[in-house]
Amino acid sequence: MFVCFCSFAFMNSFETVPVLILDTVHPALISGLKNQGFIVEEDYFSSAESIAKRLNHYQGLVIRSRFKLDKSFLENGKNLRFIARVGAGMENIDLTTAQSLGIA
């Protein structure tokens, strides 16, 4: 298993960085984020529409392939600063929109 915890230079402190995990991931990822001080919430069952309505509460998003992160979804993440994709490829993320919104 390979786990990478990147340094986010644009964040001053992880203490108040809420991250939403949308798909099941290895427990090491969740514990690693928590050990680094991230506030981790998990939501494996809500619809994309329901999550979009509260997306502005999070600065980070972790997804595998549950649903597509398109323009209309990402525009709800006013405070979103990064998306972590667990797996291969980025085809389920609208990268153009993410970049235009300043999401890494």
C-alpha positions in Angstrom: 0.0 0.0 0.0 1.2 3.5 -0.8 0.0 6.5 1.1 1.2 10.0 0.4 0.6 13.0 2.6 1.4 16.1 0.7 2.4 19.4 2.2 0.0 22.2 1.3 2.1 25.3 1.5 -0.9 27.5 0.9 -2.4 26.5 4.3 -1.0 28.0 7.5 -2.4 25.3 9.8 -4.2 22.1 9.4 -6.0 22.5 12.8 -9.1 24.0 11.3 -9.1 22.4 7.9 -12.3 20.5 7.4 -12.1 17.7 4.9 -15.0 15.6 3.5 -14.3 12.1 2.4 -17.0 10.9 -0.1 -15.9 7.3 -0.8 -14.6 4.5 1.3 -10.8 4.7 1.6 -8.2 2.8 3.5 -8.3 3.6 7.2 -4.6 4.7 7.0 -5.7 7.7 5.0 -8.3 8.8 7.5 -6.0 8.3 10.5 -3.2 10.0 8.7 -5.2 13.1 8.0 -6.5 13.2 11.6 -2.9 12.8 12.9 -1.9 15.8 10.8 -4.7 17.8 12.4 -7.3 17.8 9.7 -11.0 17.7 10.8 -12.2 14.7 8.9 -15.9 14.0 8.1 -17.1 11.0 6.1 -20.2 10.9 4.0 -20.6 7.8 1.9 -24.4 7.9 1.2 -25.7 11.4 0.6 -26.5 12.5 -2.9 -24.3 14.8 -4.9 -27.1 17.4 -4.6 -27.2 17.1 -0.9 -23.4 17.4 -0.5 -23.2 20.3 -2.9 -25.6 22.3 -0.6 -23.0 22.0 2.2 -19.8 21.9 0.3 -18.9 25.4 1.3 -18.2 24.1 4.8 -15.1 22.2 3.6 -11.6 23.1 2.4 -10.7 19.7 1.2 -12.5 16.9 -0.6 -11.4 13.2 -1.0 -13.1 11.2 -3.7 -12.6 8.0 -5.6 -15.3 7.7 -8.3 -18.7 8.0 -6.5 -19.9 10.8 -8.8 -18.6 13.4 -11.2 -17.3 16.7 -9.7 -18.6 19.0 -12.4 -18.9 22.7 -12.7 -22.2 23.0 -11.0 -21.0 20.9 -8.1 -17.6 22.6 -7.7 -19.1 26.1 -7.7 -20.8 25.3 -4.4 -17.4 24.9 -2.8 -16.6 28.5 -2.1 -14.0 27.5 0.5 -12.7 24.4 -1.2 -8.9 24.5 -1.6 -8.0 21.0 -2.7 -9.4 17.8 -4.1 -7.6 14.5 -3.4 -8.5 11.7 -5.9 -7.9 8.2 -4.6 -7.2 6.0 -7.5 -6.0 6.5 -11.1 -7.1 9.3 -13.4 -8.9 12.6 -13.0 -11.7 12.0 -15.5 -14.4 12.5 -12.9 -13.2 16.0 -11.9 -13.8 19.1 -14.0 -10.2 20.3 -13.8 -10.8 23.5 -15.8 -13.4 24.6 -13.4 -11.4 23.5 -10.4 -8.4 25.5 -11.6 -10.4 28.6 -12.3 -11.8 28.4 -8.8 -8.3 28.1 -7.3 -8.8 24.5 -6.2 -5.6 22.4 -6.2 
